[in-house]
């Protein structure tokens, strides 16, 4: 079955396998060259970029659907995923969309009418994922054909209401930066203090006092100093650090991790 046949079959028969009215939009964050990145896909038939997303299988738990969708796009398992918002108020989600217009974008004649399951009003559940940029193997699907990592400060106009989705995901990430093991998912297993300091400054979009920042993380037991150094030049061999993930999760349960 070629891609057009797959799309046509999805439009005709997808309601047998997927829930109508509900979808998932995923904002996939990676960190590279001291920049926070978001993975965007190029959609067939549309002039623009969009988020990875998908529908929920009829007997599939919501969290499993989100994991499946992100795993299918990145090739990664054991993901950090956070549900952050339900989207349904924008004019795009309230308006009736034409099946004919959609199918014409794909050069299809599927005999669909305005009652097709895919074109009813749909609410979207937003999830953000934190991934190791270097481990991602991006895969497109029948609706997409290209991808690109974009700096969060340079996100282009996205399809539908997805710029709002990205803005909300980034705001949530910033609010939770000291309440979730965010650095654990974006940094290598072993890192220097300047590296974690740079990551948090990049996410928050502001400068942080380096000395107080590192002291706070060490004092809370969230990171530990290793008996290892990284040689980066003459007389420059900073100590390496590692996240204390168990201690981090205990701190979350006890409520001792605070924002700055």
C-alpha positions in Angstrom: 0.0 0.0 0.0 1.5 3.4 -1.0 1.3 6.5 1.1 -1.8 7.9 -0.7 -3.6 4.6 -0.3 -2.7 4.6 3.4 -4.0 8.2 3.9 -7.2 7.3 2.0 -7.7 4.2 4.2 -7.1 6.3 7.3 -9.7 8.9 6.3 -12.3 6.2 5.5 -11.7 3.7 8.2 -9.7 5.3 11.0 -12.7 5.6 13.3 -12.7 1.8 13.7 -9.3 2.1 15.4 -9.0 5.6 16.8 -11.1 7.8 19.0 -12.8 10.7 17.3 -12.7 14.3 18.8 -9.4 13.7 20.6 -5.8 13.9 19.5 -2.3 14.4 21.0 0.2 17.2 20.1 3.7 16.6 21.3 6.4 19.2 21.8 9.7 17.4 21.7 12.6 19.3 23.4 16.2 18.5 22.7 19.4 20.4 23.7 22.3 21.0 21.3 25.2 23.5 21.1 23.8 25.3 24.2 20.5 25.8 22.4 17.1 24.4 23.4 15.6 22.9 20.3 12.1 21.7 19.3 11.5 19.0 16.7 9.1 20.1 13.8 7.8 18.1 10.9 6.9 19.1 7.3 3.4 18.0 6.5 2.5 16.8 3.0 0.1 19.2 1.3 0.7 22.0 3.7 3.0 25.0 3.3 4.5 25.1 6.8 5.9 23.2 9.8 3.9 21.4 12.4 4.3 19.4 15.6 4.5 15.6 15.8 1.1 14.3 16.9 -1.4 11.6 16.4 -4.7 9.9 17.5 -5.5 7.7 20.4 -6.4 4.1 19.8 -9.8 3.0 21.0 -8.5 0.7 23.8 -5.2 2.6 24.5 -4.6 4.5 27.7 -3.8 8.2 27.1 -0.3 8.1 28.6 0.5 5.0 26.4 -0.7 6.8 23.3 1.6 9.8 24.1 4.5 7.5 24.6 3.8 5.6 21.4 3.4 8.7 19.3 6.7 10.2 20.5 8.5 6.9 20.3 7.4 6.5 16.7 8.8 9.9 15.8 12.1 9.6 17.8 12.9 5.9 18.0 13.4 6.4 21.8 11.9 4.4 24.7 11.7 5.3 28.4 10.8 8.9 27.6 10.2 11.8 30.0 6.7 13.0 29.1 4.6 15.6 30.8 1.0 16.4 30.0 0.6 20.2 30.2 -2.7 21.4 28.7 -5.9 20.7 26.7 -6.4 22.8 23.6 -9.8 23.5 22.2 -10.6 27.2 22.3 -8.9 28.5 19.2 -10.9 29.4 16.1 -9.2 26.6 14.3 -10.6 24.0 16.7 -14.0 25.5 16.7 -14.5 25.9 13.0 -15.9 23.2 10.7 -13.2 22.0 8.3 -13.9 20.8 4.8 -13.1 17.2 4.0 -12.9 18.1 0.3 -10.2 20.8 1.0 -8.2 18.4 3.1 -8.3 15.5 0.6 -7.5 17.8 -2.3 -4.3 18.6 -0.6 -3.3 15.0 -0.9 -4.7 14.5 -4.4 -7.3 12.1 -3.1 -10.9 11.2 -4.0 -12.1 9.1 -1.1 -15.8 9.9 -1.4 -15.8 11.4 2.1 -18.5 13.7 3.3 -18.7 16.4 6.0 -19.7 13.7 8.6 -16.3 12.0 8.3 -14.8 11.2 11.8 -11.6 13.0 11.0 -13.2 16.4 10.5 -15.4 16.7 13.5 -14.3 19.2 16.2 -11.2 17.8 17.9 -9.6 18.6 21.3 -5.9 18.1 21.6 -4.0 17.0 24.7 -0.6 18.6 24.9 2.5 16.7 26.1 6.1 17.8 26.1 9.0 15.3 25.9 12.6 15.8 26.9 15.0 13.7 24.8 18.7 13.2 24.3 19.3 15.0 21.0 22.1 12.7 19.9 20.0 9.5 20.4 17.1 10.6 18.4 16.5 8.9 15.1 13.6 10.9 13.5 11.0 9.0 11.6 8.3 10.6 9.4 4.9 9.0 8.8 2.3 8.9 6.0 1.4 12.6 6.6 4.9 14.0 6.9 8.0 14.0 4.7 10.7 16.1 6.4 11.9 17.3 9.8 14.1 20.0 11.4 15.2 20.9 14.9 14.4 24.6 15.5 15.8 26.9 18.3 13.0 27.8 20.6 13.6 31.5 19.9 13.2 31.0 16.1 10.1 28.9 15.8 8.3 29.8 12.5 4.5 30.2 12.1 3.2 26.7 12.6 0.1 25.0 11.3 -3.3 25.4 12.9 -2.9 26.7 16.6 0.4 25.0 17.3 2.4 28.1 18.1 0.1 28.4 21.1 0.9 24.8 22.0 4.6 25.5 21.9 4.3 28.6 24.0 2.4 26.8 26.6 4.8 23.9 26.7 7.8 26.2 27.1 6.1 28.2 29.9 5.3 24.9 31.7 8.8 23.6 31.2 10.2 26.8 32.8 7.8 26.7 35.7 8.8 23.1 36.5 12.5 23.3 35.9 13.3 22.9 39.6 10.5 20.4 40.2 11.2 17.8 37.6 14.4 16.0 36.6 14.7 18.1 33.5 18.5 18.3 33.3 18.7 14.6 33.8 17.0 14.1 30.4 18.8 16.8 28.4 22.4 16.5 29.6 24.9 13.7 29.2 25.2 11.3 32.1 28.3 13.2 33.4 28.6 17.0 33.0 30.4 20.0 34.4 28.9 22.8 36.5 29.1 25.3 33.6 27.2 22.8 31.4 24.2 22.5 33.7 24.4 26.2 34.5 24.2 27.0 30.8 21.3 24.6 30.3 19.2 26.2 33.0 20.0 29.7 31.7 19.0 28.6 28.2 15.7 27.2 29.3 14.8 30.1 31.5 16.1 32.7 29.1 17.9 34.7 31.8 21.2 34.8 33.7 21.6 32.9 36.9 24.2 33.5 39.6 26.6 30.6 38.9 28.0 30.2 42.5 24.6 30.2 44.2 23.1 28.0 41.5 25.6 25.2 41.9 25.6 25.4 45.7 21.8 25.1 45.8 21.8 22.0 43.6 24.6 20.3 45.6 23.0 21.2 48.9 19.7 19.7 47.9 21.5 16.5 46.9 20.2 16.8 43.3 23.7 16.5 41.8 26.8 14.9 43.1 30.5 15.6 42.5 32.4 12.7 41.0 36.1 11.8 41.4 36.5 12.5 37.7 37.7 15.5 35.7 37.4 16.5 32.1 40.6 17.7 30.5 39.6 20.7 28.3 42.9 22.6 28.1 46.1 23.5 29.9 45.3 23.9 33.6 41.6 23.4 32.9 40.3 20.1 34.2 36.9 20.8 35.9 35.2 18.1 38.0 32.4 16.2 36.5 29.0 15.9 38.2 26.1 13.5 37.9 22.4 13.7 38.8 21.3 11.9 41.9 18.0 10.8 40.4 16.9 8.8 43.4 17.6 11.8 45.7 15.8 14.1 43.2 12.7 12.0 43.2 12.8 11.8 47.0 13.1 15.6 47.2 10.1 15.9 44.9 8.0 13.7 47.2 9.1 15.6 50.3 8.5 19.0 48.7 12.0 20.4 49.3 12.8 21.5 45.8 12.0 25.1 45.3 12.2 27.7 42.5 14.7 30.5 42.6 
